[in-house]
Amino acid sequence: MLDSISQTIVARHVEPNLLDWDAIFVYGLEIDTAPYRLREGDLAFGIRVKRRNMSRPNPVYETSLSLYELQSQRLRSVLSGLVMESSGGEWDTRCAGQFTETKGLLVITEHAGNKGYHDLLLKQKRVESRMAEVAGECKSVEESTRRVQFRLEYDELRYLLPIEFSPV
């Protein structure tokens, strides 16, 4: 973190191997400057990591969000790797296939929990579709949309991700 007036480094934070994934590569990093007021008097910022693969028959795309706050001239991670957008599927590279797309919105709730940190609410919209050739044209033949919400609470050190977000 850099002080823009004095042009001096105020804090550093290194997370080893954060960008290392097999067969999926990072194609973008963004600083998310939304005002994440996680507790009274504190302001956090986000880093969004965009990943994808190069597979035509099995495309994968994902954007994850991590939140950091400045404490005593140190950057501290308070939320790690929350998937905000993802899409993927499997298809024959011409038409037939199945796809899933998920988009999320993070809301800071009014409820202040442990150590004064507000609970977070992740609202997700998930669209699943199946494509097939119908009368010589590629068309969506089945689509379902599901909306879900997950509450993220702060424990002693960080926000805990719901069990649904654990790797299989």
N, CA and C atoms as a LAMMPS dump frame, in Angstrom:
ITEM: TIMESTEP
0
ITEM: NUMBER OF ATOMS
504
ITEM: BOX BOUNDS ff ff ff
-5.0000000000000000e+02 5.0000000000000000e+02
-5.0000000000000000e+02 5.0000000000000000e+02
-5.0000000000000000e+02 5.0000000000000000e+02
ITEM: ATOMS id mol type element x y z
1 1 1 N 0.859 -1.154 0
2 1 2 C 0 0 0
3 1 3 C 0.905 1.216 0
4 2 1 N 0.539 2.212 -0.798
5 2 2 C 1.352 3.404 -1.003
6 2 3 C 0.594 4.633 -0.521
7 3 1 N 1.295 5.492 0.207
8 3 2 C 0.74 6.788 0.588
9 3 3 C 0.898 7.699 -0.622
10 4 1 N -0.207 8.126 -1.201
11 4 2 C -0.143 8.893 -2.454
12 4 3 C 0.457 10.287 -2.268
13 5 1 N 0.412 10.838 -1.079
14 5 2 C 0.97 12.181 -0.851
15 5 3 C 2.481 12.121 -0.691
16 6 1 N 2.958 11.258 0.199
17 6 2 C 4.404 11.186 0.445
18 6 3 C 5.125 10.243 -0.506
19 7 1 N 4.356 9.437 -1.261
20 7 2 C 4.915 8.446 -2.185
21 7 3 C 5.795 7.42 -1.467
22 8 1 N 5.409 7.083 -0.239
23 8 2 C 6.137 6.065 0.514
24 8 3 C 5.246 4.835 0.702
25 9 1 N 5.892 3.692 0.819
26 9 2 C 5.167 2.455 1.043
27 9 3 C 4.75 2.405 2.512
28 10 1 N 3.458 2.221 2.728
29 10 2 C 2.899 2.173 4.07
30 10 3 C 2.828 0.728 4.572
31 11 1 N 2.501 -0.212 3.688
32 11 2 C 2.365 -1.608 4.093
33 11 3 C 2.546 -2.516 2.887
34 12 1 N 2.975 -3.75 3.181
35 12 2 C 3.12 -4.792 2.168
36 12 3 C 2.479 -6.067 2.683
37 13 1 N 2.033 -6.865 1.733
38 13 2 C 1.456 -8.159 2.099
39 13 3 C 1.746 -9.12 0.956
40 14 1 N 2.338 -10.255 1.261
41 14 2 C 2.669 -11.263 0.256
42 14 3 C 1.916 -12.548 0.605
43 15 1 N 1.259 -13.115 -0.392
44 15 2 C 0.585 -14.4 -0.23
45 15 3 C 1.213 -15.377 -1.217
46 16 1 N 2.167 -16.185 -0.753
47 16 2 C 2.861 -17.115 -1.65
48 16 3 C 1.897 -18.062 -2.36
49 17 1 N 2.198 -18.331 -3.615
50 17 2 C 1.463 -19.302 -4.44
51 17 3 C -0.001 -18.951 -4.68
52 18 1 N -0.409 -17.749 -4.421
53 18 2 C -1.805 -17.357 -4.605
54 18 3 C -2.244 -17.467 -6.068
55 19 1 N -1.338 -17.21 -6.985
56 19 2 C -1.706 -17.19 -8.396
57 19 3 C -1.347 -18.483 -9.131
58 20 1 N -0.87 -19.482 -8.426
59 20 2 C -0.49 -20.755 -9.042
60 20 3 C -1.673 -21.705 -9.107
61 21 1 N -2.091 -22.063 -10.312
62 21 2 C -3.14 -23.056 -10.515
63 21 3 C -2.733 -23.92 -11.701
64 22 1 N -3.102 -25.162 -11.694
65 22 2 C -2.782 -26.074 -12.774
66 22 3 C -3.799 -25.937 -13.908
67 23 1 N -3.335 -25.696 -15.115
68 23 2 C -4.145 -25.637 -16.343
69 23 3 C -5.09 -24.441 -16.413
70 24 1 N -5.133 -23.647 -15.382
71 24 2 C -5.952 -22.433 -15.377
72 24 3 C -5.01 -21.283 -15.059
73 25 1 N -5.089 -20.208 -15.835
74 25 2 C -4.13 -19.128 -15.652
75 25 3 C -4.821 -17.819 -15.28
76 26 1 N -4.054 -16.957 -14.645
77 26 2 C -4.534 -15.629 -14.271
78 26 3 C -4.404 -14.742 -15.493
79 27 1 N -5.491 -14.102 -15.875
80 27 2 C -5.416 -13.176 -16.994
81 27 3 C -5.784 -11.757 -16.584
82 28 1 N -6.049 -11.561 -15.295
83 28 2 C -6.337 -10.204 -14.859
84 28 3 C -6.328 -10.062 -13.347
85 29 1 N -5.85 -8.921 -12.89
86 29 2 C -5.896 -8.522 -11.483
87 29 3 C -6.493 -7.126 -11.436
88 30 1 N -7.448 -6.922 -10.539
89 30 2 C -8.074 -5.604 -10.418
90 30 3 C -8.125 -5.195 -8.958
91 31 1 N -7.879 -3.928 -8.693
92 31 2 C -8.074 -3.393 -7.352
93 31 3 C -9.515 -2.926 -7.276
94 32 1 N -10.244 -3.452 -6.31
95 32 2 C -11.649 -3.11 -6.109
96 32 3 C -11.703 -2.037 -5.025
97 33 1 N -12.028 -0.821 -5.417
98 33 2 C -12.009 0.31 -4.486
99 33 3 C -13.392 0.64 -3.933
100 34 1 N -14.323 -0.287 -4.021
101 34 2 C -15.633 -0.067 -3.401
102 34 3 C -15.415 0.186 -1.907
103 35 1 N -16.243 1.015 -1.285
104 35 2 C -16.046 1.321 0.14
105 35 3 C -16.537 0.187 1.043
106 36 1 N -15.692 -0.801 1.264
107 36 2 C -16.039 -1.93 2.117
108 36 3 C -15.872 -1.512 3.578
109 37 1 N -16.921 -0.967 4.165
110 37 2 C -16.912 -0.574 5.582
111 37 3 C -17.363 -1.78 6.406
112 38 1 N -16.389 -2.604 6.738
113 38 2 C -16.683 -3.863 7.404
114 38 3 C -16.98 -3.681 8.889
115 39 1 N -16.426 -2.627 9.469
116 39 2 C -16.744 -2.272 10.851
117 39 3 C -16.513 -0.774 11.026
118 40 1 N -17.056 -0.242 12.082
119 40 2 C -16.988 1.2 12.328
120 40 3 C -15.54 1.676 12.352
121 41 1 N -15.242 2.685 11.54
122 41 2 C -13.912 3.282 11.536
123 41 3 C -12.902 2.6 10.637
124 42 1 N -13.237 1.455 10.058
125 42 2 C -12.307 0.734 9.193
126 42 3 C -12.839 0.679 7.768
127 43 1 N -11.941 0.74 6.836
128 43 2 C -12.298 0.656 5.428
129 43 3 C -11.387 -0.382 4.78
130 44 1 N -11.981 -1.363 4.133
131 44 2 C -11.208 -2.403 3.45
132 44 3 C -11.261 -2.164 1.943
133 45 1 N -10.361 -2.805 1.221
134 45 2 C -10.385 -2.769 -0.24
135 45 3 C -10.254 -4.191 -0.742
136 46 1 N -10.573 -4.372 -1.999
137 46 2 C -10.564 -5.719 -2.559
138 46 3 C -9.569 -5.889 -3.691
139 47 1 N -9.181 -7.119 -3.899
140 47 2 C -8.396 -7.535 -5.068
141 47 3 C -9.215 -8.62 -5.755
142 48 1 N -9.482 -8.402 -7.03
143 48 2 C -10.192 -9.406 -7.838
144 48 3 C -9.184 -10.092 -8.751
145 49 1 N -9.207 -11.412 -8.707
146 49 2 C -8.322 -12.224 -9.544
147 49 3 C -9.191 -12.93 -10.57
148 50 1 N -8.843 -12.736 -11.845
149 50 2 C -9.581 -13.367 -12.943
150 50 3 C -8.749 -14.517 -13.498
151 51 1 N -9.398 -15.683 -13.607
152 51 2 C -8.724 -16.881 -14.118
153 51 3 C -9.549 -17.508 -15.227
154 52 1 N -8.86 -18.231 -16.104
155 52 2 C -9.542 -18.975 -17.157
156 52 3 C -8.619 -20.044 -17.695
157 53 1 N -9.171 -20.895 -18.534
158 53 2 C -8.341 -21.886 -19.211
159 53 3 C -8.426 -21.641 -20.712
160 54 1 N -7.757 -22.464 -21.471
161 54 2 C -7.758 -22.305 -22.932
162 54 3 C -8.471 -23.458 -23.627
163 55 1 N -9.245 -24.221 -22.896
164 55 2 C -9.922 -25.38 -23.461
165 55 3 C -11.191 -24.952 -24.196
166 56 1 N -11.298 -25.313 -25.45
167 56 2 C -12.542 -25.041 -26.195
168 56 3 C -13.678 -25.951 -25.759
169 57 1 N -13.442 -27.284 -25.615
170 57 2 C -14.564 -28.143 -25.244
171 57 3 C -14.965 -28.042 -23.767
172 58 1 N -14.065 -27.57 -22.913
173 58 2 C -14.353 -27.465 -21.476
174 58 3 C -13.927 -26.093 -20.954
175 59 1 N -14.595 -25.017 -21.388
176 59 2 C -14.172 -23.686 -20.969
177 59 3 C -14.467 -23.417 -19.482
178 60 1 N -13.565 -22.686 -18.849
179 60 2 C -13.709 -22.3 -17.444
180 60 3 C -13.282 -20.847 -17.3
181 61 1 N -14.062 -20.086 -16.532
182 61 2 C -13.765 -18.68 -16.236
183 61 3 C -14.177 -18.432 -14.79
184 62 1 N -13.375 -17.654 -14.057
185 62 2 C -13.712 -17.373 -12.661
186 62 3 C -13.108 -16.036 -12.224
187 63 1 N -13.866 -15.294 -11.431
188 63 2 C -13.36 -14.089 -10.774
189 63 3 C -13.581 -14.247 -9.282
190 64 1 N -12.493 -14.135 -8.517
191 64 2 C -12.605 -14.254 -7.059
192 64 3 C -12.23 -12.922 -6.412
193 65 1 N -12.781 -12.694 -5.231
194 65 2 C -12.57 -11.459 -4.485
195 65 3 C -11.921 -11.775 -3.147
196 66 1 N -10.879 -11.02 -2.814
197 66 2 C -10.263 -11.069 -1.49
198 66 3 C -10.29 -9.657 -0.938
199 67 1 N -10.554 -9.537 0.362
200 67 2 C -10.617 -8.229 1.011
201 67 3 C -9.477 -8.073 2.005
202 68 1 N -8.921 -6.855 2.063
203 68 2 C -7.792 -6.542 2.936
204 68 3 C -8.072 -5.247 3.675
205 69 1 N -7.538 -5.165 4.898
206 69 2 C -7.627 -3.921 5.654
207 69 3 C -6.247 -3.572 6.194
208 70 1 N -6.04 -2.282 6.41
209 70 2 C -4.785 -1.782 6.954
210 70 3 C -4.911 -1.731 8.469
211 71 1 N -3.991 -2.415 9.152
212 71 2 C -3.966 -2.407 10.614
213 71 3 C -2.526 -2.259 11.064
214 72 1 N -2.25 -1.204 11.796
215 72 2 C -0.905 -0.98 12.358
216 72 3 C 0.182 -1.12 11.294
217 73 1 N 0.021 -0.434 10.204
218 73 2 C 0.962 -0.431 9.084
219 73 3 C 1.221 -1.83 8.519
220 74 1 N 0.177 -2.681 8.574
221 74 2 C 0.215 -4.004 7.964
222 74 3 C -1.084 -4.215 7.211
223 75 1 N -0.999 -4.859 6.061
224 75 2 C -2.208 -5.278 5.357
225 75 3 C -2.588 -6.646 5.878
226 76 1 N -3.863 -6.811 6.16
227 76 2 C -4.348 -8.063 6.72
228 76 3 C -5.516 -8.572 5.883
229 77 1 N -5.449 -9.831 5.505
230 77 2 C -6.521 -10.452 4.737
231 77 3 C -7.691 -10.75 5.665
232 78 1 N -8.887 -10.268 5.29
233 78 2 C -10.082 -10.549 6.089
234 78 3 C -11.082 -11.434 5.339
235 79 1 N -10.878 -11.598 4.035
236 79 2 C -11.708 -12.487 3.21
237 79 3 C -10.841 -12.974 2.062
238 80 1 N -10.806 -14.282 1.85
239 80 2 C -9.914 -14.837 0.825
240 80 3 C -10.667 -15.65 -0.217
241 81 1 N -10.475 -15.288 -1.478
242 81 2 C -10.901 -16.115 -2.593
243 81 3 C -12.381 -16.395 -2.727
244 82 1 N -13.217 -15.42 -2.431
245 82 2 C -14.665 -15.607 -2.596
246 82 3 C -15 -15.514 -4.09
247 83 1 N -15.557 -16.576 -4.657
248 83 2 C -15.886 -16.589 -6.085
249 83 3 C -17.111 -15.714 -6.316
250 84 1 N -16.919 -14.652 -7.125
251 84 2 C -17.988 -13.708 -7.419
252 84 3 C -18.644 -13.987 -8.771
253 85 1 N -17.876 -14.519 -9.694
254 85 2 C -18.399 -14.883 -11.018
255 85 3 C -17.71 -16.159 -11.458
256 86 1 N -18.469 -17.025 -12.106
257 86 2 C -17.858 -18.208 -12.692
258 86 3 C -18.721 -18.686 -13.851
259 87 1 N -18.072 -19.317 -14.786
260 87 2 C -18.809 -19.959 -15.866
261 87 3 C -17.973 -21.126 -16.367
262 88 1 N -18.665 -22.085 -16.897
263 88 2 C -17.972 -23.248 -17.415
264 88 3 C -18.96 -24.188 -18.06
265 89 1 N -18.424 -25.189 -18.683
266 89 2 C -19.293 -26.148 -19.323
267 89 3 C -18.518 -27.174 -20.103
268 90 1 N -19.285 -27.949 -20.826
269 90 2 C -18.715 -28.982 -21.676
270 90 3 C -19.568 -29.05 -22.928
271 91 1 N -18.91 -28.992 -24.075
272 91 2 C -19.665 -29.046 -25.322
273 91 3 C -18.836 -29.686 -26.42
274 92 1 N -19.485 -29.941 -27.557
275 92 2 C -18.833 -30.626 -28.669
276 92 3 C -18.1 -29.664 -29.601
277 93 1 N -17.958 -28.431 -29.253
278 93 2 C -17.31 -27.324 -29.99
279 93 3 C -18.1 -26.883 -31.225
280 94 1 N -19.278 -27.452 -31.445
281 94 2 C -20.135 -27.005 -32.54
282 94 3 C -21.424 -26.428 -31.981
283 95 1 N -22.105 -27.192 -31.085
284 95 2 C -23.376 -26.715 -30.541
285 95 3 C -23.751 -27.419 -29.245
286 96 1 N -23.855 -28.738 -29.287
287 96 2 C -24.392 -29.495 -28.157
288 96 3 C -23.502 -29.382 -26.927
289 97 1 N -24.134 -29.055 -25.795
290 97 2 C -23.37 -28.973 -24.558
291 97 3 C -24.185 -28.444 -23.403
292 98 1 N -23.545 -28.422 -22.246
293 98 2 C -24.16 -27.916 -21.03
294 98 3 C -23.257 -26.849 -20.445
295 99 1 N -23.886 -25.79 -19.934
296 99 2 C -23.129 -24.654 -19.409
297 99 3 C -23.743 -24.169 -18.104
298 100 1 N -22.897 -23.612 -17.246
299 100 2 C -23.342 -23.022 -15.99
300 100 3 C -22.673 -21.663 -15.844
301 101 1 N -23.459 -20.674 -15.455
302 101 2 C -22.924 -19.332 -15.205
303 101 3 C -23.461 -18.848 -13.867
304 102 1 N -22.563 -18.37 -13.011
305 102 2 C -22.943 -17.872 -11.691
306 102 3 C -22.399 -16.464 -11.514
307 103 1 N -23.247 -15.567 -11.025
308 103 2 C -22.825 -14.199 -10.719
309 103 3 C -23.247 -13.875 -9.296
310 104 1 N -22.364 -13.182 -8.576
311 104 2 C -22.649 -12.856 -7.195
312 104 3 C -22.571 -11.369 -6.908
313 105 1 N -23.258 -10.975 -5.861
314 105 2 C -23.256 -9.601 -5.368
315 105 3 C -23.014 -9.672 -3.865
316 106 1 N -22.049 -8.905 -3.371
317 106 2 C -21.714 -8.915 -1.956
318 106 3 C -22.321 -7.694 -1.284
319 107 1 N -23.093 -7.929 -0.219
320 107 2 C -23.786 -6.866 0.505
321 107 3 C -23.278 -6.86 1.945
322 108 1 N -22.96 -5.695 2.456
323 108 2 C -22.591 -5.56 3.864
324 108 3 C -23.875 -5.307 4.638
325 109 1 N -24.174 -6.191 5.585
326 109 2 C -25.423 -6.085 6.331
327 109 3 C -25.291 -5.084 7.479
328 110 1 N -26.401 -4.794 8.107
329 110 2 C -26.419 -3.891 9.268
330 110 3 C -25.962 -4.607 10.54
331 111 1 N -26.018 -5.937 10.547
332 111 2 C -25.695 -6.699 11.752
333 111 3 C -24.191 -6.731 12.019
334 112 1 N -23.774 -6.123 13.13
335 112 2 C -22.373 -6.17 13.546
336 112 3 C -22.187 -7.388 14.443
337 113 1 N -21.307 -8.266 14.035
338 113 2 C -21.074 -9.495 14.776
339 113 3 C -19.78 -9.435 15.571
340 114 1 N -19.018 -10.516 15.499
341 114 2 C -17.785 -10.668 16.256
342 114 3 C -16.808 -9.519 15.984
343 115 1 N -16.262 -8.929 17.045
344 115 2 C -15.291 -7.829 16.991
345 115 3 C -15.818 -6.623 16.216
346 116 1 N -17.137 -6.504 16.085
347 116 2 C -17.74 -5.361 15.418
348 116 3 C -17.805 -5.463 13.902
349 117 1 N -17.351 -6.584 13.335
350 117 2 C -17.392 -6.763 11.884
351 117 3 C -18.82 -7.102 11.463
352 118 1 N -19.297 -6.398 10.449
353 118 2 C -20.638 -6.65 9.928
354 118 3 C -20.657 -7.959 9.15
355 119 1 N -21.771 -8.67 9.276
356 119 2 C -21.957 -9.863 8.461
357 119 3 C -22.041 -9.442 6.998
358 120 1 N -21.627 -10.342 6.122
359 120 2 C -21.726 -10.118 4.679
360 120 3 C -22.781 -11.064 4.128
361 121 1 N -23.461 -10.624 3.094
362 121 2 C -24.464 -11.448 2.433
363 121 3 C -24.073 -11.57 0.968
364 122 1 N -23.83 -12.792 0.532
365 122 2 C -23.518 -13.055 -0.864
366 122 3 C -24.796 -13.514 -1.542
367 123 1 N -25.265 -12.729 -2.508
368 123 2 C -26.444 -13.094 -3.293
369 123 3 C -25.955 -13.613 -4.636
370 124 1 N -26.385 -14.819 -4.98
371 124 2 C -25.943 -15.435 -6.223
372 124 3 C -27.109 -15.78 -7.137
373 125 1 N -26.835 -15.633 -8.424
374 125 2 C -27.769 -16.072 -9.461
375 125 3 C -27.015 -17.097 -10.308
376 126 1 N -27.603 -18.295 -10.423
377 126 2 C -26.969 -19.374 -11.168
378 126 3 C -27.884 -19.781 -12.316
379 127 1 N -27.348 -19.747 -13.52
380 127 2 C -28.097 -20.132 -14.714
381 127 3 C -27.429 -21.364 -15.324
382 128 1 N -28.224 -22.416 -15.492
383 128 2 C -27.75 -23.629 -16.14
384 128 3 C -28.501 -23.788 -17.452
385 129 1 N -27.768 -24.104 -18.514
386 129 2 C -28.427 -24.248 -19.808
387 129 3 C -27.851 -25.44 -20.568
388 130 1 N -28.674 -25.919 -21.477
389 130 2 C -28.259 -27.017 -22.356
390 130 3 C -28.55 -26.582 -23.775
391 131 1 N -27.575 -26.725 -24.624
392 131 2 C -27.704 -26.345 -26.031
393 131 3 C -27.765 -27.609 -26.884
394 132 1 N -28.531 -27.528 -27.983
395 132 2 C -28.632 -28.653 -28.908
396 132 3 C -29.024 -28.116 -30.287
397 133 1 N -28.764 -28.923 -31.294
398 133 2 C -29.157 -28.559 -32.653
399 133 3 C -30.624 -28.948 -32.849
400 134 1 N -31.432 -27.955 -33.217
401 134 2 C -32.858 -28.157 -33.45
402 134 3 C -33.177 -27.61 -34.833
403 135 1 N -33.636 -28.476 -35.721
404 135 2 C -33.989 -28.088 -37.096
405 135 3 C -32.843 -27.334 -37.776
406 136 1 N -31.623 -27.826 -37.575
407 136 2 C -30.467 -27.237 -38.232
408 136 3 C -29.899 -25.994 -37.56
409 137 1 N -30.493 -25.57 -36.439
410 137 2 C -30 -24.379 -35.727
411 137 3 C -29.604 -24.751 -34.305
412 138 1 N -28.567 -24.082 -33.808
413 138 2 C -28.122 -24.293 -32.431
414 138 3 C -28.992 -23.447 -31.51
415 139 1 N -29.689 -24.127 -30.58
416 139 2 C -30.622 -23.415 -29.707
417 139 3 C -30.49 -23.891 -28.266
418 140 1 N -30.88 -23.013 -27.367
419 140 2 C -30.976 -23.386 -25.962
420 140 3 C -32.26 -24.189 -25.809
421 141 1 N -32.126 -25.45 -25.364
422 141 2 C -33.304 -26.31 -25.255
423 141 3 C -33.775 -26.487 -23.813
424 142 1 N -32.954 -26.053 -22.885
425 142 2 C -33.332 -26.169 -21.48
426 142 3 C -32.542 -25.135 -20.697
427 143 1 N -33.222 -24.429 -19.815
428 143 2 C -32.529 -23.436 -19.005
429 143 3 C -33.211 -23.347 -17.648
430 144 1 N -32.41 -23.27 -16.612
431 144 2 C -32.963 -23.086 -15.271
432 144 3 C -32.161 -22.005 -14.551
433 145 1 N -32.864 -21.221 -13.767
434 145 2 C -32.235 -20.154 -12.994
435 145 3 C -32.545 -20.384 -11.525
436 146 1 N -31.515 -20.245 -10.711
437 146 2 C -31.684 -20.421 -9.276
438 146 3 C -30.985 -19.278 -8.56
439 147 1 N -31.653 -18.727 -7.559
440 147 2 C -31.074 -17.655 -6.75
441 147 3 C -30.889 -18.181 -5.329
442 148 1 N -29.692 -17.926 -4.78
443 148 2 C -29.391 -18.352 -3.413
444 148 3 C -28.659 -17.231 -2.683
445 149 1 N -28.665 -17.316 -1.359
446 149 2 C -27.954 -16.349 -0.529
447 149 3 C -27.128 -17.101 0.505
448 150 1 N -25.966 -16.546 0.805
449 150 2 C -25.09 -17.108 1.818
450 150 3 C -24.665 -15.983 2.764
451 151 1 N -24.752 -16.238 4.062
452 151 2 C -24.3 -15.266 5.06
453 151 3 C -22.872 -15.62 5.449
454 152 1 N -21.987 -14.623 5.412
455 152 2 C -20.599 -14.805 5.806
456 152 3 C -20.383 -14.049 7.109
457 153 1 N -19.917 -14.763 8.114
458 153 2 C -19.689 -14.166 9.423
459 153 3 C -18.199 -14.13 9.731
460 154 1 N -17.812 -13.125 10.476
461 154 2 C -16.425 -12.957 10.886
462 154 3 C -16.166 -13.823 12.112
463 155 1 N -15.054 -14.588 12.079
464 155 2 C -14.707 -15.351 13.279
465 155 3 C -13.652 -14.555 14.045
466 156 1 N -12.612 -15.169 14.511
467 156 2 C -11.576 -14.454 15.263
468 156 3 C -10.58 -13.724 14.366
469 157 1 N -10.406 -14.195 13.12
470 157 2 C -9.379 -13.627 12.244
471 157 3 C -9.883 -13.159 10.886
472 158 1 N -10.966 -13.753 10.385
473 158 2 C -11.43 -13.457 9.025
474 158 3 C -12.871 -13.914 8.834
475 159 1 N -13.4 -13.569 7.664
476 159 2 C -14.724 -14.061 7.298
477 159 3 C -14.596 -15.508 6.853
478 160 1 N -15.514 -16.327 7.328
479 160 2 C -15.502 -17.745 6.973
480 160 3 C -16.382 -17.964 5.753
481 161 1 N -15.885 -18.746 4.799
482 161 2 C -16.674 -19.071 3.622
483 161 3 C -17.611 -20.226 3.96
484 162 1 N -18.801 -20.206 3.381
485 162 2 C -19.759 -21.298 3.627
486 162 3 C -19.199 -22.635 3.165
487 163 1 N -19.69 -23.708 3.748
488 163 2 C -19.24 -25.068 3.42
489 163 3 C -19.431 -25.365 1.931
490 164 1 N -20.43 -24.735 1.311
491 164 2 C -20.703 -24.953 -0.122
492 164 3 C -19.545 -24.481 -0.996
493 165 1 N -18.649 -23.657 -0.466
494 165 2 C -17.535 -23.125 -1.234
495 165 3 C -16.255 -23.908 -1.033
496 166 1 N -16.317 -24.993 -0.272
497 166 2 C -15.126 -25.827 -0.044
498 166 3 C -14.839 -26.656 -1.268
499 167 1 N -13.543 -26.863 -1.591
500 167 2 C -13.222 -27.717 -2.732
501 167 3 C -13.664 -29.149 -2.464
502 168 1 N -14.073 -29.829 -3.512
503 168 2 C -14.575 -31.209 -3.38
504 168 3 C -13.438 -32.16 -3.144
